[in-house]
Amino acid sequence: MSNLLTVSPSPHVHSDDSTRKIMYRVVYAMIPALLWSVFIFGIDALRVTLIAVAACIAFEYLIQKYLMKINPSVTDGSALVTGILLAFNVPAGIPWWIIVIGSLAAIGIGKLSFGGLGSNIFNPALVGRVFLLISFPVQMTSWPVTRQSDVDAVTSATPLGIIKEGLTNGTPVSQLLPDLPATSDMLLGNMGGSLGEISVLLLIVGGLYMLFKKVITWHIPVSIIVSVGIIAAIFWGAAPQNYVNPVYHLLTGGLMLGAIFMATDMVSSPMTPKGQIIYGVGIGVITISIRLFGAYPEGISFAILIMNAFTPLINTYVKPKRFGGK
């Protein structure tokens, strides 16, 4: 009688999704923003992306095969996603060797040092980005002008950089507005910045595609965007000459890129909807705090990494109801 019923280990709910399918859906979602960055910045944007992708795939293969002594998993698409996301977080004119160093930090430190995909605590691309920002601050903040710009210059400042420098020097917001891009330019991406943060509209299109394919849920992106918008609106309403309209915080910098593509990383984000909302609000609060009061004009990368560290704690205390439980 004991052999009549065999129960296999969980999970007992299956789908036809695989790591490879999920990763390539993320890649497809990033293609519109990638193509637009090539249109805006020219061949340099493609150069940066190809180098980052090639370096991430190469480092993952070499480290797994010769250091970890395991079968390389480069075909699962995760190294490809990390490479594109790393490229999205750097300027188009950055030297090739810095991209290679960032790729090594992303794959070697951010991913494989924890055991590989599924075991990493932090988002690998953000580890690479922050490593480069700390190690090469000048190169990481030298933003090339766009091809549509009429300015005869080599580099340009980002809107958040203009705001931070002006307010730090005591310049009223009303005097900064002429130097800031129009809302249409912020939506389309005709402004200074890294490859993946310039076209808010196309990032949103990619996010909607991932929602449709159920790669992500709405909880993290919406909670980040809403929390940043509400806090920015409170400070702007209280002192409009000292703080900019929340629209600038929502449409500039890496907020949309981080909220849609990086904070939603399945491995380093909480499992439950409630936990994801807590996680997203935490990212939003830290991001806007750094932007308003910190030394850096941008804070989304640091905010995501900080909340990545809190993900195990959130998962411990915010658990789904067990089947049959009360």
N, C-alpha and C positions, 0 to 999 in steps of 0.2 A: 504493500500500500504506500510506503514512503516514497516509492519511485514514480508514483502516478502524477505528481505535481512538481514541476521544476520552475523555480523563480530565478530569473537572471538579475544581475545587479542593475541599479538605475544608471542612466535615465531610461524611462519606459516610453517617453514621447519622442518620436523621431521625425525628421524632415529630410528633404533631399539637399539641404544646404551643406556646404563644406567650407573649410577655412579658405580654400582657393576661390570658391565662388564669392564668398563675402568680400575677400580682399580685392578681387577684380571689380566688384560692384563699387567699391570705394574709389578705385582707379577711374572707372567710367564717370563717376560723379565729379572728379577733379579735372577731367579733360576740358570742359568749357572754360574754367578759370585759367588753366594752363595755356590754352590757345590764345586767350585774351592777353595774357602776360607777354607772350611772344609778339603779338600785334603791338602792344604798348612799348615794350623794351627792345624788341628786335631779336636778333640771333643770340644775343647774350643770355636771354631767358632760357632758350632751348639748350644752350651750352651748359649752363648751371644745372639744369634738370638732368640731362644725360650723364654728366659727371657724377652727380649725387646718386642716381640710380645705379650706375655701373659700380661705383665704389661700395655702396651698401650691399649689393649682391655679392661682390667679390669678397668683401670682408666676412660676410656671413658664411660663405662657402669655405674660405680658408680657415677661419677660426673653428668652425664645427668639425671640419675634416682633420686638421692637423693639431689642434690644441685640445679640443673636447673629445676627439676620437669617436664621433658619431656621424651618422649619415646626414649630409647637408640637407636642409629643408628649404632651399632657395626657390623651389618650384611652387611653394604655397602662396606666393605673392606678397607676403608680409614685408620682405626686404624691399620690394618694389614700392609698396605704399610708403615705407619709411623714407626712401630716397626722394620721392616726389614731395612728401610733406616737409622734409628738410630743405629742399630747394625752395619751397613756398615760403620758408622762414628766413631767407637770406636775400640781400640785394642782387640785382642782375649783374652788376659789375664786379663781384667778389672774385679774387684770384682762385684758380682751380685747386691749388694745393690746400687752401683753407677749407674748401668743400670736402676734400678727401679726409682731412683731419676731423671735420665735423661728422663725416660718415663713420669713421672709426669709433668716435665717441658714442654715436647713436647706437651702432650695432654692438660694439665690443663692451661698452660700459652700460648703456641703457637697456640693452636686451639680453645679450648672451651671458653677461656676468651673473644674471639671475637665473639662468638655465634655459633661456630661449622663450619663444612665443608661448604665452599662457602663464609664464612664471614671473615676468617682469613687473615690477611695482610701478615704475614710471613710464610715461610715454617716451619711447626711444628717440623720436624725432625732436622732441622738446629738450631732451637731455643733450643732444647734439647742438641744438640751437643755443641753449644757455651756456654750454661749454664754449662755443665760439664767441658769444657776446662778452663773456668774461675775459677770454684769452685775446681776442682781437677786436676790441671795442671800436676802433677807428674804421676798420674795414667793414664791420657789421652795421655801422651807422652812416655809411657813405652811400647815399641814395642817388642813382642816376636819374637824370631828367627823362621824361617820357618823350616818345617820338612825336607826339602831338603838341609838345610845348614849344612856344616861340622864344623861350629864354635862351640866350647864348651862354650856356654854362655846362659844366660837366656833371655837377651834383646838385641836388635840390633837397630841401628839408621836407619832412613829412608834416601833415597838419598837426598831429599831436606834438611834434617837436617844436613847431612854431608856437603853439599854445603854451607849452611848458616853459620855453625860453622867455616868451613875452611876459607871462604872468609872474615868473620868477624875478624879472627885472622891474616889476611894478607897472607894466603897461596895461591899461584898461582893455577889456575885451573889445569894446567898440573900435579901438584903434588896430586891433589884430584882424578883424573881419575882412578887410580888403585883401589881406595876404592869404586867406583861407579859400579853398576851392568851393565852387558852387555845389549844391546838393546833387545835381545831375552828374557832375564830375566824380563825386564821392561814390555814387551808385555804380557808375560805369568803370571807374578806376583810372581816370586821367589825373593822377597825382603821384607824388613820391611815395615810396614804400617798398616792401619786399614783394616777391613775385606773387605770392598767394593772398595778399591782403588788399589788393587794389580794386578788385571787382566784386563789390558786395552783392550785386544782383546775380552774378553767375555762381557765386558761392551758395547763395540761397537756392538757386536752381538745382545745384548739386545736392544740397541738403534735402530738398523735396524729393529728389530721385531716391535717395537713401531711405527716406521715410516710406516711400511707396514700396520699395523692395524689402522693407522691414530690417534693414541693416542697423538702423538706429531708431530710437523713440524720441518723442518731442520733449521729454521731461528735462534733459540736460540743457539743450540749446535754449529752450524757452525760459527756463529758470535763470540762466546766465544773463540773457538779453534783458529780461524784465527787471532783474535786480540791479543791473548796471543803469538801466534807463530810469528807474525810480529814484535811486540815490543821486544820480547826476541831476535829475529834475529838481530834487529838493534843494540842493546846493545852488543851482542856477536860479531858482525862484527866490531864494533868500538873498543872494548877492549876484545879480546878473553881470556886474562889472568885474567880478573876480572869478567867475566860473562860466564856462561856455555852455551853449545850448546842448542838451543831451543828445541831439541828433548827431553832433560831431563825435561824441563818444561811441555811438552805435555804428556809424558808417565809416569811421576811420580806424587805422591801426589794425591789429590782428584779432579784434574781438570776434567777428563772424567766422574767420578761419578757425580760431580756437574753439569757439562754441559749437560749431557744426562738425569739424573734422578731427579735432585733437582731444577735446574733453570727452568726446563720446567713444573713445577707444574702449572696446569691450573688456579688455584685460585689466586696465588700470582705473576703471570707473565702477561704481557700486552696481549691485545686481538688481535691486528692487526699485520700483518707481519712486517710492517715498525716499529711499536712500539717494537716488539720482537727483531728486529735487533739492535735498539738503546739500549734496555735493555741488550742484550747479549754483545755488545761492551763495555758498561759500566762495566759489570761484568769482562770482560777480562782485561780491563785497570786497574781496582782496584786490581784484583788478582795479576797481574804481578808487580804492584807497591808495593804491600805488600811483595811479594817474593823478589824483588830486593832491596828494601829500608827500609822495615819495620822490626820490632823486631821478628815477627813470620816467620818461613820458609814457611808456607802455608797461603794462603789468600782467597781461593775460598769460604769458608763458610761465612766469613765476607762480601765478595763482593756480594754474592747472597742476604744476608739479607739487605744490604744497598740498593741494587737496588729493592728489594721487596718494600721498603718504597717509592721508586720513581714510582712504577707501577701506582698508581692512577693518578699521575701527567702526566705520559706518555699517559695513556688512555684518559685524558682530552684533550690533545693537539694533539694527533695523533689518529684521528677517521676515520673509514671507510666512504666512500661516501654513503650518504643516497640514497635509491632507488628512482630514478627519479630526483635526484639532479644533479647539474652541478659541 
